[in-house]
Protein backbone atom coordinates (compact mmCIF):
# COMPACT_ATOMS: atom_id res chain seq x y z
CA UNK A 1 0.00 0.00 0.00
CA UNK A 2 2.54 2.53 1.09
CA UNK A 3 5.35 3.38 -1.28
CA UNK A 4 7.91 6.09 -1.80
CA UNK A 5 8.45 5.73 -5.52
CA UNK A 6 7.46 8.55 -7.80
CA UNK A 7 5.28 7.77 -10.82
CA UNK A 8 7.21 5.99 -13.54
CA UNK A 9 8.58 8.02 -16.40
CA UNK A 10 10.09 6.49 -19.52
CA UNK A 11 13.87 6.15 -19.29
CA UNK A 12 15.99 8.33 -17.07
CA UNK A 13 14.08 11.30 -15.69
CA UNK A 14 15.41 14.75 -16.50
CA UNK A 15 15.56 15.59 -12.82
CA UNK A 16 15.52 13.12 -9.95
CA UNK A 17 15.63 14.36 -6.38
CA UNK A 18 15.95 12.19 -3.29
CA UNK A 19 16.12 13.08 0.42
CA UNK A 20 16.86 16.77 -0.10
CA UNK A 21 17.06 18.86 3.09
CA UNK A 22 17.86 22.54 3.55
CA UNK A 23 17.98 24.56 6.76
CA UNK A 24 18.40 28.30 7.08
CA UNK A 25 20.04 29.63 10.21
CA UNK A 26 19.61 33.22 11.25
CA UNK A 27 20.28 35.43 14.25
CA UNK A 28 23.49 35.92 16.19
CA UNK A 29 25.68 33.39 17.97
CA UNK A 30 23.58 33.46 21.14
CA UNK A 31 20.09 33.62 19.67
CA UNK A 32 20.38 31.33 16.70
CA UNK A 33 17.14 30.20 15.08
CA UNK A 34 16.92 27.41 12.57
CA UNK A 35 14.28 27.11 9.88
CA UNK A 36 13.83 23.85 8.04
CA UNK A 37 13.12 25.21 4.58
CA UNK A 38 13.08 21.84 2.82
CA UNK A 39 12.30 18.48 4.39
CA UNK A 40 12.98 15.16 2.68
CA UNK A 41 12.17 16.38 -0.80
CA UNK A 42 11.70 13.57 -3.28
CA UNK A 43 10.35 13.76 -6.82
CA UNK A 44 11.17 13.38 -10.52
CA UNK A 45 10.56 15.54 -13.55
CA UNK A 46 10.37 13.55 -16.77
CA UNK A 47 11.69 14.87 -20.08
CA UNK A 48 8.85 16.75 -21.79
CA UNK A 49 6.89 17.05 -18.57
CA UNK A 50 5.70 20.09 -16.63
CA UNK A 51 5.61 19.69 -12.87
CA UNK A 52 4.02 22.46 -10.82
CA UNK A 53 5.18 23.26 -7.32
CA UNK A 54 2.39 25.04 -5.44
CA UNK A 55 2.04 26.45 -1.95
CA UNK A 56 1.78 29.71 -0.05
CA UNK A 57 4.65 32.13 0.44
CA UNK A 58 7.17 30.58 2.77
CA UNK A 59 6.27 27.00 1.87
CA UNK A 60 9.72 26.38 0.40
CA UNK A 61 8.79 26.12 -3.26
CA UNK A 62 11.16 28.86 -4.45
CA UNK A 63 13.98 27.54 -2.27
CA UNK A 64 13.56 24.16 -3.92
CA UNK A 65 13.77 25.68 -7.41
CA UNK A 66 16.85 27.63 -6.34
CA UNK A 67 18.45 24.42 -5.04
CA UNK A 68 17.93 22.78 -8.42
CA UNK A 69 19.37 25.87 -10.12
CA UNK A 70 22.34 25.50 -7.74
CA UNK A 71 21.76 28.95 -6.31
CA UNK A 72 21.30 27.39 -2.87
CA UNK A 73 23.23 24.48 -1.42
CA UNK A 74 21.16 21.79 0.34
CA UNK A 75 22.72 20.01 3.34
CA UNK A 76 21.77 16.48 2.41
CA UNK A 77 20.23 14.59 -0.47
CA UNK A 78 20.88 13.87 -4.10
CA UNK A 79 20.03 15.86 -7.21
CA UNK A 80 20.40 13.82 -10.38
CA UNK A 81 20.10 15.51 -13.74
CA UNK A 82 19.92 12.96 -16.55
CA UNK A 83 21.47 10.38 -14.25
CA UNK A 84 24.40 12.45 -12.94
CA UNK A 85 24.35 13.20 -9.21
CA UNK A 86 25.50 16.81 -9.54
CA UNK A 87 25.67 17.52 -5.81
CA UNK A 88 28.38 14.85 -5.60
CA UNK A 89 30.20 15.47 -8.89
CA UNK A 90 30.08 19.27 -8.82
CA UNK A 91 30.34 19.95 -5.14
CA UNK A 92 31.43 23.58 -5.27
CA UNK A 93 28.76 24.85 -7.61
CA UNK A 94 27.34 24.33 -11.04
CA UNK A 95 29.62 23.88 -14.04
CA UNK A 96 28.98 25.77 -17.25
CA UNK A 97 27.77 22.49 -18.70
CA UNK A 98 25.17 22.27 -15.96
CA UNK A 99 24.01 25.81 -16.58
CA UNK A 100 23.62 24.94 -20.24
CA UNK A 101 21.39 22.03 -19.25
CA UNK A 102 19.32 23.73 -16.56
CA UNK A 103 18.11 27.30 -17.01
CA UNK A 104 15.96 29.52 -14.86
CA UNK A 105 13.22 32.04 -15.77
CA UNK A 106 12.66 34.63 -13.06
CA UNK A 107 9.59 36.46 -11.86
CA UNK A 108 10.65 39.97 -12.84
CA UNK A 109 11.16 40.56 -16.58
CA UNK A 110 11.80 44.24 -15.82
CA UNK A 111 14.93 43.52 -13.84
CA UNK A 112 16.35 40.64 -15.84
CA UNK A 113 17.15 42.42 -19.14
CA UNK A 114 19.94 44.99 -19.46
CA UNK A 115 18.20 48.26 -20.44
CA UNK A 116 21.20 49.59 -22.40
CA UNK A 117 21.35 46.75 -24.93
CA UNK A 118 19.11 45.88 -27.84
CA UNK A 119 17.33 42.54 -27.75
CA UNK A 120 19.62 41.07 -30.42
CA UNK A 121 22.67 41.83 -28.28
CA UNK A 122 21.10 40.12 -25.26
CA UNK A 123 20.31 36.97 -27.24
CA UNK A 124 23.58 36.98 -29.20
CA UNK A 125 25.59 37.15 -25.99
CA UNK A 126 23.78 34.16 -24.61
CA UNK A 127 24.54 32.21 -27.80
CA UNK A 128 28.23 33.18 -27.75
CA UNK A 129 28.83 32.48 -24.06
CA UNK A 130 27.56 28.96 -24.51
CA UNK A 131 29.27 28.42 -27.87
CA UNK A 132 26.03 28.22 -29.84
CA UNK A 133 26.62 31.25 -32.08
CA UNK A 134 27.72 29.36 -35.20
CA UNK A 135 27.95 30.78 -38.71
CA UNK A 136 24.30 31.62 -39.39
CA UNK A 137 23.83 33.85 -36.33
CA UNK A 138 21.15 36.05 -37.85
CA UNK A 139 18.84 33.17 -38.78
CA UNK A 140 19.33 31.65 -35.33
CA UNK A 141 18.29 34.96 -33.71
CA UNK A 142 15.19 35.17 -35.90
CA UNK A 143 14.38 31.56 -35.09
CA UNK A 144 14.69 32.29 -31.36
CA UNK A 145 12.27 35.23 -31.26
CA UNK A 146 9.85 33.39 -33.52
CA UNK A 147 9.89 30.41 -31.17
CA UNK A 148 8.54 32.70 -28.43
CA UNK A 149 5.88 34.04 -30.85
CA UNK A 150 7.41 37.47 -31.38
CA UNK A 151 8.04 39.33 -34.63
CA UNK A 152 11.73 39.46 -35.76
CA UNK A 153 11.42 43.28 -35.65
CA UNK A 154 11.77 42.95 -31.88
CA UNK A 155 15.49 42.19 -32.31
CA UNK A 156 16.35 45.85 -32.84
CA UNK A 157 14.20 47.04 -29.92
CA UNK A 158 15.41 48.09 -26.48
CA UNK A 159 13.77 46.45 -23.42
CA UNK A 160 11.93 49.67 -22.48
CA UNK A 161 10.07 49.59 -25.79
CA UNK A 162 8.53 46.23 -24.88
CA UNK A 163 5.58 45.34 -22.67
CA UNK A 164 6.06 43.10 -19.64
CA UNK A 165 4.77 40.08 -21.55
CA UNK A 166 7.10 40.74 -24.46
CA UNK A 167 10.03 41.15 -22.08
CA UNK A 168 9.24 37.85 -20.37
CA UNK A 169 9.14 36.23 -23.81
CA UNK A 170 12.62 37.65 -24.54
CA UNK A 171 13.83 36.29 -21.20
CA UNK A 172 12.51 32.90 -22.27
CA UNK A 173 14.13 33.23 -25.73
CA UNK A 174 17.44 33.94 -23.99
CA UNK A 175 17.01 30.77 -21.99
CA UNK A 176 16.21 28.84 -25.19
CA UNK A 177 19.37 30.17 -26.86
CA UNK A 178 21.32 27.85 -24.58
CA UNK A 179 19.18 24.88 -25.69
CA UNK A 180 18.48 23.68 -22.15
CA UNK A 181 16.83 20.39 -21.28
CA UNK A 182 15.34 21.70 -18.03
CA UNK A 183 13.70 25.07 -17.35
CA UNK A 184 12.94 26.27 -13.85
CA UNK A 185 10.21 28.91 -14.00
CA UNK A 186 9.70 30.71 -10.69
CA UNK A 187 6.36 32.58 -10.79
CA UNK A 188 7.04 33.60 -14.42
CA UNK A 189 3.70 35.37 -14.88
CA UNK A 190 2.94 36.96 -11.53
CA UNK A 191 4.40 40.35 -12.49
CA UNK A 192 2.73 40.48 -15.91
CA UNK A 193 -0.53 42.15 -16.86
CA UNK A 194 -3.28 39.62 -16.35
CA UNK A 195 -4.49 39.58 -19.95
CA UNK A 196 -1.12 38.36 -21.31
CA UNK A 197 -0.32 35.84 -18.56
CA UNK A 198 -2.12 32.98 -20.21
CA UNK A 199 -0.05 33.55 -23.38
CA UNK A 200 3.18 32.96 -21.46
CA UNK A 201 1.72 29.78 -19.93
CA UNK A 202 0.76 28.58 -23.42
CA UNK A 203 4.33 29.30 -24.53
CA UNK A 204 5.71 27.07 -21.74
CA UNK A 205 3.36 24.30 -22.86
CA UNK A 206 4.67 24.71 -26.41
CA UNK A 207 8.29 24.38 -25.24
CA UNK A 208 7.37 21.14 -23.52
CA UNK A 209 5.51 19.77 -26.52
CA UNK A 210 7.85 20.89 -29.32
CA UNK A 211 11.26 20.78 -27.65
CA UNK A 212 10.64 18.09 -25.03
CA UNK A 213 11.92 20.39 -22.30
CA UNK A 214 11.28 19.40 -18.68
CA UNK A 215 9.77 22.34 -16.80
CA UNK A 216 9.40 23.02 -13.11
CA UNK A 217 6.64 25.60 -12.73
CA UNK A 218 6.68 27.31 -9.34
CA UNK A 219 3.47 29.16 -8.54
CA UNK A 220 1.01 30.16 -5.83
CA UNK A 221 -1.80 30.08 -8.39
CA UNK A 222 -3.46 26.67 -8.24
CA UNK A 223 -5.75 27.32 -11.17
CA UNK A 224 -2.77 28.01 -13.44
CA UNK A 225 -1.08 24.79 -12.23
CA UNK A 226 -4.25 22.92 -13.08
CA UNK A 227 -4.28 24.56 -16.50
CA UNK A 228 -0.61 24.02 -17.41
CA UNK A 229 1.08 21.27 -15.42
CA UNK A 230 0.99 17.53 -16.05
CA UNK A 231 1.66 16.86 -12.41
CA UNK A 232 1.34 19.08 -9.34
CA UNK A 233 3.13 18.87 -6.01
CA UNK A 234 1.79 20.73 -2.99
CA UNK A 235 4.28 22.10 -0.49
CA UNK A 236 3.60 23.06 3.11
CA UNK A 237 6.24 24.22 5.61
CA UNK A 238 9.09 22.80 3.53
CA UNK A 239 7.54 19.37 2.99
CA UNK A 240 5.77 17.86 0.00
CA UNK A 241 2.34 16.94 1.32
CA UNK A 242 0.50 15.76 -1.79
CA UNK A 243 1.21 15.07 -5.44
CA UNK A 244 -0.21 13.57 -8.59
CA UNK A 245 -1.70 14.36 -11.96
CA UNK A 246 -2.81 18.00 -11.74
CA UNK A 247 -6.45 17.57 -12.73
CA UNK A 248 -7.08 14.54 -10.54
CA UNK A 249 -5.22 15.97 -7.57
CA UNK A 250 -6.87 19.38 -7.59
CA UNK A 251 -10.34 18.02 -8.34
CA UNK A 252 -10.13 15.52 -5.49
CA UNK A 253 -7.59 16.74 -2.92
CA UNK A 254 -6.99 14.51 0.10
CA UNK A 255 -4.61 16.42 2.33
CA UNK A 256 -6.38 19.05 4.45
CA UNK A 257 -3.83 21.68 3.38
CA UNK A 258 -4.52 21.02 -0.31
CA UNK A 259 -8.25 21.17 0.45
CA UNK A 260 -7.67 24.54 2.13
CA UNK A 261 -5.76 25.91 -0.88
CA UNK A 262 -8.25 24.61 -3.46
CA UNK A 263 -11.19 25.94 -1.45
CA UNK A 264 -9.63 29.41 -1.31
CA UNK A 265 -9.18 29.89 -5.05
CA UNK A 266 -11.64 32.57 -6.22
CA UNK A 267 -14.39 30.78 -8.10
CA UNK A 268 -17.42 32.64 -9.46
CA UNK A 269 -19.21 29.28 -9.74
CA UNK A 270 -18.99 28.65 -6.01
CA UNK A 271 -22.38 29.05 -4.36
CA UNK A 272 -21.96 28.15 -0.69
CA UNK A 273 -20.91 31.12 1.49
CA UNK A 274 -17.67 31.20 3.41
CA UNK A 275 -17.95 29.38 6.72
CA UNK A 276 -15.47 30.53 9.40
CA UNK A 277 -16.17 27.52 11.63
CA UNK A 278 -15.46 25.05 8.84
CA UNK A 279 -12.26 27.00 8.11
CA UNK A 280 -11.17 26.75 11.77
CA UNK A 281 -11.88 22.99 11.74
CA UNK A 282 -9.84 22.59 8.57
CA UNK A 283 -6.92 24.51 10.08
CA UNK A 284 -7.03 22.25 13.15
CA UNK A 285 -7.04 19.23 10.88
CA UNK A 286 -3.96 20.53 9.06
CA UNK A 287 -2.15 20.88 12.38
CA UNK A 288 -3.22 17.36 13.38
CA UNK A 289 -1.94 15.94 10.13
CA UNK A 290 1.34 17.81 9.87
CA UNK A 291 2.37 17.73 13.54
CA UNK A 292 1.80 14.00 14.00
CA UNK A 293 4.85 11.70 14.01
CA UNK A 294 5.42 8.89 11.53
CA UNK A 295 4.52 10.69 8.32
CA UNK A 296 4.44 8.48 5.26
CA UNK A 297 3.36 8.67 1.68
CA UNK A 298 0.22 6.79 0.89
CA UNK A 299 -0.96 6.02 -2.62
CA UNK A 300 -4.44 7.37 -3.30
CA UNK A 301 -4.67 6.34 -6.94
CA UNK A 302 -1.84 4.42 -8.58
CA UNK A 303 -3.11 5.07 -12.12
CA UNK A 304 -2.65 8.84 -11.82
CA UNK A 305 0.25 8.72 -9.38
CA UNK A 306 -1.81 10.48 -6.74
CA UNK A 307 -0.25 10.23 -3.27
CA UNK A 308 -0.70 12.03 0.02
CA UNK A 309 1.50 12.44 3.08
CA UNK A 310 -0.46 11.06 6.01
CA UNK A 311 0.38 10.63 9.67
CA UNK A 312 -0.98 7.07 9.55
CA UNK A 313 -2.29 4.73 6.92
CA UNK A 314 -5.87 4.70 5.60
CA UNK A 315 -6.65 8.14 6.99
CA UNK A 316 -7.75 9.48 3.66
CA UNK A 317 -10.01 6.50 3.04
CA UNK A 318 -11.72 6.99 6.39
CA UNK A 319 -12.19 10.68 5.68
CA UNK A 320 -14.11 9.84 2.58
CA UNK A 321 -16.04 6.89 3.94
CA UNK B 1 -33.03 55.91 -4.71
CA UNK B 2 -30.38 58.62 -4.93
CA UNK B 3 -26.92 57.14 -5.57
CA UNK B 4 -24.44 57.57 -2.76
CA UNK B 5 -21.78 58.36 -5.35
CA UNK B 6 -22.42 59.94 -8.73
CA UNK B 7 -19.48 60.50 -11.08
CA UNK B 8 -20.28 62.37 -14.26
CA UNK B 9 -17.93 62.52 -17.26
CA UNK B 10 -14.79 62.67 -15.11
CA UNK B 11 -11.54 63.41 -16.95
CA UNK B 12 -8.18 63.41 -15.19
CA UNK B 13 -5.04 64.50 -17.00
CA UNK B 14 -1.44 64.00 -15.99
CA UNK B 15 0.14 67.15 -17.37
CA UNK B 16 3.79 67.65 -18.19
CA UNK B 17 5.60 70.27 -20.27
CA UNK B 18 5.66 68.21 -23.44
CA UNK B 19 2.37 66.37 -23.31
CA UNK B 20 -0.50 65.31 -21.14
CA UNK B 21 -1.86 61.83 -20.60
CA UNK B 22 -5.47 61.11 -19.75
CA UNK B 23 -5.54 58.89 -16.67
CA UNK B 24 -9.32 58.84 -16.73
CA UNK B 25 -11.33 59.82 -19.78
CA UNK B 26 -15.00 60.90 -19.52
CA UNK B 27 -15.83 58.31 -16.88
CA UNK B 28 -19.40 58.20 -15.57
CA UNK B 29 -20.69 55.82 -12.92
CA UNK B 30 -23.06 55.67 -10.00
CA UNK B 31 -23.00 53.58 -6.83
CA UNK B 32 -26.27 52.96 -4.98
CA UNK B 33 -26.37 52.82 -1.17
CA UNK B 34 -25.17 49.41 0.01
CA UNK B 35 -24.06 48.35 -3.47
CA UNK B 36 -20.70 46.71 -4.26
CA UNK B 37 -19.37 48.11 -7.51
CA UNK B 38 -16.24 46.48 -8.92
CA UNK B 39 -13.80 48.34 -11.13
CA UNK B 40 -11.62 45.92 -13.08
CA UNK B 41 -8.67 46.52 -15.35
CA UNK B 42 -4.93 46.19 -15.63
CA UNK B 43 -2.16 48.39 -14.31
CA UNK B 44 -2.37 51.87 -15.80
CA UNK B 45 -6.02 51.63 -16.88
CA UNK B 46 -7.09 54.43 -14.54
CA UNK B 47 -8.94 52.55 -11.82
CA UNK B 48 -6.78 53.95 -9.01
CA UNK B 49 -6.96 57.39 -10.60
CA UNK B 50 -10.73 57.24 -10.15
CA UNK B 51 -10.38 56.20 -6.52
CA UNK B 52 -7.92 58.98 -5.77
CA UNK B 53 -10.16 61.51 -7.54
CA UNK B 54 -13.11 60.58 -5.33
CA UNK B 55 -11.00 60.98 -2.21
CA UNK B 56 -9.52 64.23 -3.60
CA UNK B 57 -6.07 62.71 -3.13
CA UNK B 58 -4.72 63.45 -6.61
CA UNK B 59 -1.38 65.21 -6.56
CA UNK B 60 0.43 67.21 -9.24
CA UNK B 61 0.82 66.69 -12.13
CA UNK B 62 -2.64 65.09 -12.09
CA UNK B 63 -5.52 67.47 -12.71
CA UNK B 64 -9.25 66.97 -12.94
CA UNK B 65 -9.99 68.83 -16.17
CA UNK B 66 -13.63 67.94 -16.65
CA UNK B 67 -16.64 66.39 -14.97
CA UNK B 68 -18.17 66.22 -11.53
CA UNK B 69 -18.18 63.96 -8.46
CA UNK B 70 -21.22 64.11 -6.21
CA UNK B 71 -21.48 62.34 -2.89
CA UNK B 72 -25.03 62.12 -1.61
CA UNK B 73 -25.76 65.22 -3.64
CA UNK B 74 -22.80 67.25 -2.33
CA UNK B 75 -20.20 68.48 -4.82
CA UNK B 76 -16.98 66.78 -3.74
CA UNK B 77 -14.77 68.79 -6.09
CA UNK B 78 -16.00 72.06 -4.54
CA UNK B 79 -15.31 71.09 -0.92
CA UNK B 80 -13.06 73.38 1.11
CA UNK B 81 -10.09 71.81 2.96
CA UNK B 82 -11.78 71.77 6.38
CA UNK B 83 -15.00 70.42 4.88
CA UNK B 84 -12.98 67.71 3.15
CA UNK B 85 -11.26 66.81 6.38
CA UNK B 86 -14.49 66.06 8.21
CA UNK B 87 -15.98 64.35 5.13
CA UNK B 88 -13.15 61.90 4.55
CA UNK B 89 -13.17 58.85 6.79
CA UNK B 90 -16.57 59.77 8.27
CA UNK B 91 -18.38 59.48 4.91
CA UNK B 92 -15.85 57.80 2.62
CA UNK B 93 -12.92 55.66 3.73
CA UNK B 94 -10.26 54.00 1.64
CA UNK B 95 -8.07 50.92 2.05
CA UNK B 96 -4.95 50.98 -0.09
CA UNK B 97 -3.16 48.04 -1.64
CA UNK B 98 -0.24 47.87 0.77
CA UNK B 99 -2.17 49.54 3.57
CA UNK B 100 -1.00 46.95 6.07
CA UNK B 101 2.47 48.46 5.74
CA UNK B 102 1.16 51.92 6.55
CA UNK B 103 0.67 51.14 10.24
CA UNK B 104 3.21 52.88 12.43
CA UNK B 105 5.73 50.28 13.60
CA UNK B 106 6.38 52.07 16.90
CA UNK B 107 2.75 52.43 18.09
CA UNK B 108 0.56 49.74 19.57
CA UNK B 109 -2.32 48.98 17.20
CA UNK B 110 -4.89 49.84 19.89
CA UNK B 111 -3.47 53.38 20.08
CA UNK B 112 -3.52 53.70 16.30
CA UNK B 113 -7.17 52.62 16.20
CA UNK B 114 -8.05 54.93 19.13
CA UNK B 115 -6.48 57.86 17.25
CA UNK B 116 -9.37 57.72 14.79
CA UNK B 117 -11.86 58.39 17.58
CA UNK B 118 -9.84 60.99 19.49
CA UNK B 119 -9.11 62.92 16.29
CA UNK B 120 -12.42 62.72 14.45
CA UNK B 121 -14.91 62.26 17.29
CA UNK B 122 -13.01 64.12 20.05
CA UNK B 123 -13.57 61.12 22.30
CA UNK B 124 -11.77 60.69 25.60
CA UNK B 125 -8.77 58.37 25.55
CA UNK B 126 -10.50 55.80 27.72
CA UNK B 127 -13.64 55.68 25.57
CA UNK B 128 -11.55 55.59 22.38
CA UNK B 129 -9.55 52.68 23.71
CA UNK B 130 -12.63 50.59 24.44
CA UNK B 131 -14.00 51.40 20.97
CA UNK B 132 -10.65 50.26 19.54
CA UNK B 133 -11.05 46.89 21.25
CA UNK B 134 -14.58 46.54 19.87
CA UNK B 135 -13.33 47.32 16.38
CA UNK B 136 -10.66 44.66 16.57
CA UNK B 137 -13.25 42.07 17.55
CA UNK B 138 -15.42 43.24 14.68
CA UNK B 139 -12.73 42.08 12.25
CA UNK B 140 -12.11 38.82 14.08
CA UNK B 141 -9.00 39.69 16.10
CA UNK B 142 -9.13 39.10 19.89
CA UNK B 143 -9.54 42.40 21.79
CA UNK B 144 -6.47 41.64 23.88
CA UNK B 145 -4.37 42.25 20.78
CA UNK B 146 -4.79 46.04 21.14
CA UNK B 147 -1.48 45.93 23.01
CA UNK B 148 0.36 44.32 20.10
CA UNK B 149 2.72 46.16 17.78
CA UNK B 150 2.21 45.73 14.03
CA UNK B 151 5.23 43.43 13.66
CA UNK B 152 3.62 41.00 16.09
CA UNK B 153 0.69 40.49 13.72
CA UNK B 154 0.62 38.55 10.45
CA UNK B 155 0.14 40.36 7.14
CA UNK B 156 -3.50 39.29 7.05
CA UNK B 157 -4.14 40.53 10.57
CA UNK B 158 -2.52 43.87 9.79
CA UNK B 159 -4.76 44.22 6.75
CA UNK B 160 -7.76 43.47 8.98
CA UNK B 161 -6.65 46.22 11.36
CA UNK B 162 -6.53 48.67 8.46
CA UNK B 163 -10.01 47.60 7.34
CA UNK B 164 -11.25 48.03 10.91
CA UNK B 165 -9.81 51.56 10.91
CA UNK B 166 -11.58 52.35 7.66
CA UNK B 167 -14.90 51.15 9.11
CA UNK B 168 -14.38 52.91 12.44
CA UNK B 169 -16.62 55.91 11.72
CA UNK B 170 -19.24 53.90 9.84
CA UNK B 171 -18.64 55.49 6.43
CA UNK B 172 -21.32 55.27 3.75
CA UNK B 173 -18.77 54.32 1.09
CA UNK B 174 -15.68 52.17 1.43
CA UNK B 175 -13.10 52.26 -1.36
CA UNK B 176 -10.94 49.13 -1.53
CA UNK B 177 -7.97 49.43 -3.89
CA UNK B 178 -6.53 45.93 -4.44
CA UNK B 179 -7.08 45.15 -0.73
CA UNK B 180 -5.77 41.59 -0.92
CA UNK B 181 -3.24 41.59 -3.74
CA UNK B 182 -0.22 41.26 -1.43
CA UNK B 183 -1.75 38.34 0.49
CA UNK B 184 -1.88 34.57 -0.03
CA UNK B 185 -5.14 33.18 -1.44
CA UNK B 186 -6.30 31.64 1.82
CA UNK B 187 -5.95 34.91 3.72
CA UNK B 188 -7.44 36.78 0.78
CA UNK B 189 -10.57 34.66 0.95
CA UNK B 190 -10.93 35.18 4.70
CA UNK B 191 -10.51 38.96 4.38
CA UNK B 192 -13.09 39.20 1.60
CA UNK B 193 -15.54 37.16 3.69
CA UNK B 194 -14.86 39.62 6.50
CA UNK B 195 -15.59 42.59 4.24
CA UNK B 196 -18.83 40.98 3.07
CA UNK B 197 -19.90 40.38 6.66
CA UNK B 198 -19.03 43.94 7.71
CA UNK B 199 -20.96 45.24 4.74
CA UNK B 200 -24.03 43.21 5.75
CA UNK B 201 -23.77 44.56 9.32
CA UNK B 202 -22.93 48.18 8.60
CA UNK B 203 -24.61 48.59 5.22
CA UNK B 204 -21.93 50.67 3.47
CA UNK B 205 -21.47 50.80 -0.30
CA UNK B 206 -18.17 49.52 -1.71
CA UNK B 207 -16.02 50.55 -4.65
CA UNK B 208 -13.86 47.46 -5.13
CA UNK B 209 -10.81 47.77 -7.36
CA UNK B 210 -8.86 44.76 -8.58
CA UNK B 211 -7.27 43.22 -11.67
CA UNK B 212 -8.47 39.74 -10.69
CA UNK B 213 -11.68 39.01 -12.58
CA UNK B 214 -12.61 35.82 -10.72
CA UNK B 215 -12.31 37.65 -7.40
CA UNK B 216 -14.34 40.54 -8.73
CA UNK B 217 -17.12 38.33 -10.08
CA UNK B 218 -17.35 36.63 -6.70
CA UNK B 219 -17.72 39.81 -4.65
CA UNK B 220 -19.39 42.49 -6.77
CA UNK B 221 -23.02 43.32 -7.55
CA UNK B 222 -22.06 45.33 -10.62
CA UNK B 223 -18.79 45.57 -12.54
CA UNK B 224 -17.15 48.25 -14.66
CA UNK B 225 -14.24 47.22 -16.88
CA UNK B 226 -11.68 49.93 -17.55
CA UNK B 227 -9.21 50.22 -20.39
CA UNK B 228 -6.92 53.17 -21.16
CA UNK B 229 -8.85 55.51 -18.87
CA UNK B 230 -12.26 54.60 -20.26
CA UNK B 231 -15.00 52.29 -19.09
CA UNK B 232 -15.48 49.78 -21.91
CA UNK B 233 -18.21 47.71 -20.27
CA UNK B 234 -20.53 48.15 -17.30
CA UNK B 235 -22.98 45.43 -16.26
CA UNK B 236 -24.41 43.42 -13.37
CA UNK B 237 -21.86 40.78 -12.31
CA UNK B 238 -24.12 37.89 -13.31
CA UNK B 239 -24.69 39.32 -16.80
CA UNK B 240 -20.99 39.96 -17.27
CA UNK B 241 -20.14 36.42 -16.26
CA UNK B 242 -22.78 34.94 -18.53
CA UNK B 243 -22.19 37.16 -21.49
CA UNK B 244 -19.18 39.48 -21.60
CA UNK B 245 -19.67 41.62 -24.70
CA UNK B 246 -16.52 43.68 -25.14
CA UNK B 247 -13.45 41.96 -26.65
CA UNK B 248 -11.32 43.28 -23.81
CA UNK B 249 -13.69 41.97 -21.13
CA UNK B 250 -13.64 38.60 -22.84
CA UNK B 251 -9.84 38.66 -22.88
CA UNK B 252 -9.74 39.49 -19.17
CA UNK B 253 -12.17 36.69 -18.37
CA UNK B 254 -10.18 34.30 -20.57
CA UNK B 255 -7.02 35.20 -18.66
CA UNK B 256 -8.01 33.21 -15.57
CA UNK B 257 -8.15 29.44 -15.90
CA UNK B 258 -10.98 27.96 -13.82
CA UNK B 259 -10.32 25.72 -10.81
CA UNK B 260 -13.11 23.33 -11.86
CA UNK B 261 -14.40 21.81 -15.06
CA UNK B 262 -12.57 20.54 -18.13
CA UNK B 263 -9.20 21.87 -19.24
CA UNK B 264 -9.87 24.20 -22.14
CA UNK B 265 -7.19 26.12 -24.00
CA UNK B 266 -7.43 29.85 -23.23
CA UNK B 267 -5.88 32.67 -25.20
CA UNK B 268 -6.20 35.87 -23.15
CA UNK B 269 -5.30 39.01 -25.07
CA UNK B 270 -2.84 38.69 -27.95
CA UNK B 271 0.59 40.21 -27.32
CA UNK B 272 0.59 43.79 -28.58
CA UNK B 273 -3.19 44.05 -29.17
CA UNK B 274 -4.54 47.50 -28.27
CA UNK B 275 -8.00 49.03 -28.32
CA UNK B 276 -8.33 52.53 -29.73
CA UNK B 277 -11.01 55.18 -30.36
CA UNK B 278 -13.15 53.87 -27.52
CA UNK B 279 -16.64 55.34 -27.82
CA UNK B 280 -19.27 56.12 -25.21
CA UNK B 281 -21.16 53.41 -23.34
CA UNK B 282 -24.37 52.31 -25.04
CA UNK B 283 -27.02 50.12 -23.43
CA UNK B 284 -27.16 46.71 -25.14
CA UNK B 285 -29.42 44.98 -22.59
CA UNK B 286 -31.15 46.28 -19.45
CA UNK B 287 -28.37 47.63 -17.21
CA UNK B 288 -25.68 46.27 -19.54
CA UNK B 289 -23.53 48.92 -21.27
CA UNK B 290 -20.76 48.46 -23.82
CA UNK B 291 -18.44 50.96 -25.49
CA UNK B 292 -17.53 50.32 -29.13
CA UNK B 293 -13.79 50.33 -29.95
CA UNK B 294 -11.30 49.62 -32.73
CA UNK B 295 -8.65 46.94 -32.39
CA UNK B 296 -5.07 47.73 -33.30
CA UNK B 297 -1.92 45.65 -33.12
CA UNK B 298 1.15 47.48 -31.93
CA UNK B 299 4.47 45.79 -32.61
CA UNK B 300 7.22 47.52 -30.66
CA UNK B 301 6.50 51.15 -31.52
CA UNK B 302 5.35 50.24 -35.04
CA UNK B 303 1.60 50.11 -35.58
CA UNK B 304 -0.32 47.95 -37.97
CA UNK B 305 -4.06 48.23 -38.45
CA UNK B 306 -5.90 44.97 -38.32
Interface residues (C-beta under 8 A of the other chain):
Chain A: X56 X57 X149 X150 X151 X153 X154 X157 X161 X162 X163 X165 X166 X169 X193 X194 X195 X196 X197 X198 X199 X202 X220 X222 X223 X224 X226 X227 X247 X250 X251 X260 X261 X262 X263 X264 X265 X266 X267 X268 X269 X270 X273 X274 X276 X279
Chain B: X42 X43 X140 X184 X185 X186 X188 X189 X190 X192 X193 X196 X211 X212 X213 X214 X215 X217 X218 X241 X248 X251 X252 X254 X255 X256 X257 X258 X259 X260 X263 X265 X266 X267 X268 X269 X270 X271 X272 X299 X300 X301 X302
